[in-house]
Amino acid sequence: MTPFRRVDLRSALAALCALGATGCGPVTTTQRVADATVSVEAARGIDAERYATYEYVLAVEYLRKAREEEGYSDYQAAIDLAVKAREMGDKAKARTREARAKGVDAAREAAPVTTGGQR
């Protein structure tokens, strides 16, 4: 091979890699958003909104924002938000399972303590 041909081959390979990297943005984003959606829906299915309100709401909002950024074609932001949504969805599921194992009722914990009629 001549040096000229070797440079062309390297340039072509670099261009192919760059093209491949840009084409994966939407695919990767779609997969991350789908993973986050599964996690959030699973958390909703086990009543995480009741037992792990903070984590569940955060997961829902991260997912909403990830979908919005995906719509604007800001794929890296969408991926980052989807990863956070999945993490919070997983934390919500874990916290809900812990609370259920302990028999904790969020409504009872949040209810104010009354002193029997004093005002």
Contacts in CASP RR format, 6 or more apart in sequence:
PFRMAT RR
TARGET T0000
AUTHOR 0000-0000-0000
METHOD contacts of the structure
MODEL  1
MTPFRRVDLRSALAALCALGATGCGPVTTTQRVADATVSVEAARGIDAER
YATYEYVLAVEYLRKAREEEGYSDYQAAIDLAVKAREMGDKAKARTREAR
AKGVDAAREAAPVTTGGQR
1 9 0 8 1.000
25 75 0 8 1.000
25 79 0 8 1.000
26 73 0 8 1.000
26 75 0 8 1.000
28 75 0 8 1.000
28 79 0 8 1.000
29 70 0 8 1.000
29 75 0 8 1.000
29 78 0 8 1.000
29 79 0 8 1.000
29 82 0 8 1.000
30 70 0 8 1.000
32 66 0 8 1.000
32 78 0 8 1.000
32 79 0 8 1.000
32 82 0 8 1.000
32 83 0 8 1.000
32 86 0 8 1.000
33 63 0 8 1.000
33 66 0 8 1.000
33 67 0 8 1.000
33 70 0 8 1.000
33 78 0 8 1.000
33 82 0 8 1.000
35 82 0 8 1.000
35 86 0 8 1.000
36 59 0 8 1.000
36 62 0 8 1.000
36 63 0 8 1.000
36 66 0 8 1.000
36 82 0 8 1.000
36 83 0 8 1.000
36 85 0 8 1.000
36 86 0 8 1.000
36 89 0 8 1.000
37 63 0 8 1.000
39 59 0 8 1.000
39 85 0 8 1.000
39 86 0 8 1.000
39 89 0 8 1.000
39 90 0 8 1.000
39 93 0 8 1.000
40 56 0 8 1.000
40 59 0 8 1.000
40 60 0 8 1.000
40 63 0 8 1.000
40 85 0 8 1.000
40 86 0 8 1.000
40 89 0 8 1.000
42 89 0 8 1.000
42 93 0 8 1.000
43 52 0 8 1.000
43 55 0 8 1.000
43 56 0 8 1.000
43 59 0 8 1.000
43 89 0 8 1.000
43 90 0 8 1.000
43 92 0 8 1.000
43 93 0 8 1.000
43 96 0 8 1.000
44 56 0 8 1.000
46 93 0 8 1.000
46 96 0 8 1.000
46 97 0 8 1.000
46 100 0 8 1.000
47 96 0 8 1.000
48 55 0 8 1.000
48 56 0 8 1.000
48 89 0 8 1.000
48 92 0 8 1.000
48 93 0 8 1.000
48 95 0 8 1.000
48 96 0 8 1.000
49 56 0 8 1.000
49 57 0 8 1.000
50 96 0 8 1.000
50 106 0 8 1.000
50 107 0 8 1.000
51 95 0 8 1.000
51 96 0 8 1.000
51 99 0 8 1.000
51 100 0 8 1.000
51 104 0 8 1.000
51 106 0 8 1.000
52 91 0 8 1.000
52 92 0 8 1.000
52 93 0 8 1.000
52 95 0 8 1.000
52 96 0 8 1.000
52 99 0 8 1.000
53 106 0 8 1.000
55 88 0 8 1.000
55 89 0 8 1.000
55 91 0 8 1.000
55 92 0 8 1.000
55 95 0 8 1.000
56 88 0 8 1.000
56 89 0 8 1.000
56 92 0 8 1.000
58 88 0 8 1.000
59 85 0 8 1.000
59 86 0 8 1.000
59 88 0 8 1.000
59 89 0 8 1.000
59 91 0 8 1.000
59 92 0 8 1.000
60 85 0 8 1.000
62 81 0 8 1.000
62 82 0 8 1.000
62 84 0 8 1.000
62 85 0 8 1.000
62 88 0 8 1.000
63 81 0 8 1.000
63 82 0 8 1.000
63 85 0 8 1.000
65 81 0 8 1.000
66 77 0 8 1.000
66 78 0 8 1.000
66 79 0 8 1.000
66 81 0 8 1.000
66 82 0 8 1.000
66 85 0 8 1.000
67 78 0 8 1.000
69 75 0 8 1.000
69 77 0 8 1.000
69 78 0 8 1.000
69 81 0 8 1.000
70 78 0 8 1.000
71 78 0 8 1.000
99 106 0 8 1.000
END
